[in-house]
Amino acid sequence: MKKQRPHLWKAGPDPELRERRLAYLRAKAQAKFREEGFELSLDEWYQLWTLENWRKRGKKIGDLILTRKNIDGVWTMDNVVIRERAGNMSRHYHHNFIRMRRTLDKIPPIC
């Protein structure tokens, strides 16, 4: 097993800081995969995810998430907000339903 050298890690030896940096890199990669603009810097990410907010982050209904105000917009400081997970998925479902309906309206009938 290799000897770990935390003094050389970009986030340093603090595991919580390391986890926050990794979450930023994952969010950036996920946005790229979904072909969404992502203009948040790591410093802005840390401003949004204060340690208090970070410790409330999770996958349960009352946990905090980072989401966009305008779902079709770019991930920027002006377009993101930290909020509870509850209610956010219904907002996305409604948005996607409307988008799908507009697409289906444009498809000519098969008859």
C-alpha positions in Angstrom: 0.0 0.0 0.0 1.3 3.5 -0.9 2.0 5.9 1.8 -0.5 8.7 1.8 0.9 12.3 1.6 -2.0 14.6 2.6 0.4 17.6 2.7 0.5 17.3 -1.1 -3.3 17.0 -1.7 -5.0 20.1 -3.2 -7.6 20.1 -0.4 -5.1 19.3 2.3 -5.5 16.7 5.0 -9.0 17.9 6.1 -11.4 15.1 4.9 -14.4 17.4 5.0 -12.7 20.0 2.7 -11.6 17.2 0.5 -15.2 15.8 0.2 -16.5 19.3 -0.6 -13.9 19.8 -3.4 -14.8 16.3 -4.8 -18.5 17.2 -4.8 -17.7 20.4 -6.8 -15.8 18.4 -9.4 -18.6 15.8 -9.6 -21.2 18.6 -10.1 -19.1 20.2 -12.8 -18.6 16.9 -14.6 -22.4 16.0 -14.3 -23.3 19.4 -15.8 -20.9 18.8 -18.7 -22.4 15.4 -19.2 -25.9 16.9 -19.4 -24.6 19.6 -21.7 -25.5 22.4 -19.2 -23.4 25.5 -18.7 -21.5 25.4 -15.4 -19.8 28.7 -14.5 -19.4 28.3 -10.7 -15.8 28.5 -9.4 -14.6 26.5 -6.5 -14.6 29.6 -4.3 -18.2 30.3 -5.2 -19.0 26.7 -4.5 -17.5 27.1 -1.0 -19.6 30.4 -0.5 -22.8 28.5 -1.3 -21.9 25.4 0.7 -20.9 26.8 4.0 -19.9 24.2 6.6 -23.3 24.6 8.2 -25.1 24.0 5.0 -22.7 21.3 3.9 -23.5 19.2 7.0 -27.3 19.4 6.2 -26.7 18.2 2.6 -28.1 14.8 1.7 -30.7 12.6 -0.1 -33.5 12.7 2.5 -36.6 14.9 2.0 -35.5 17.6 4.5 -31.9 17.8 3.4 -30.3 20.6 1.5 -29.5 20.6 -2.3 -28.1 23.1 -4.8 -30.6 23.7 -7.6 -31.0 26.3 -10.4 -33.7 28.9 -10.1 -34.3 28.8 -13.9 -34.0 25.1 -14.8 -32.9 25.8 -18.4 -30.3 28.4 -17.2 -26.6 28.0 -16.6 -25.1 27.1 -13.2 -24.1 30.6 -12.0 -24.2 32.4 -8.7 -27.2 34.4 -9.9 -29.1 31.3 -11.0 -28.6 28.9 -8.1 -30.0 28.5 -4.6 -29.6 26.2 -1.7 -32.9 24.8 -0.7 -34.6 21.7 0.9 -35.0 18.7 -1.3 -38.7 18.5 -0.6 -40.7 20.0 -3.5 -37.8 20.4 -5.8 -38.4 17.2 -7.8 -42.1 18.1 -8.4 -40.8 21.4 -9.9 -38.5 19.4 -12.3 -41.3 16.9 -13.2 -43.7 19.8 -14.0 -41.0 21.5 -16.1 -40.1 18.3 -18.0 -43.8 17.5 -18.6 -44.4 20.9 -20.2 -41.3 20.5 -22.3 -42.3 17.0 -23.4 -45.8 18.3 -24.2 -44.5 21.1 -26.4 -42.4 18.5 -28.3 -45.3 16.1 -28.8 -47.4 19.0 -30.1 -44.9 19.5 -32.9 -44.9 15.9 -34.1 -47.3 15.4 -37.0 -50.0 12.7 -36.7 -49.1 9.3 -38.2 -52.5 8.9 -40.1 
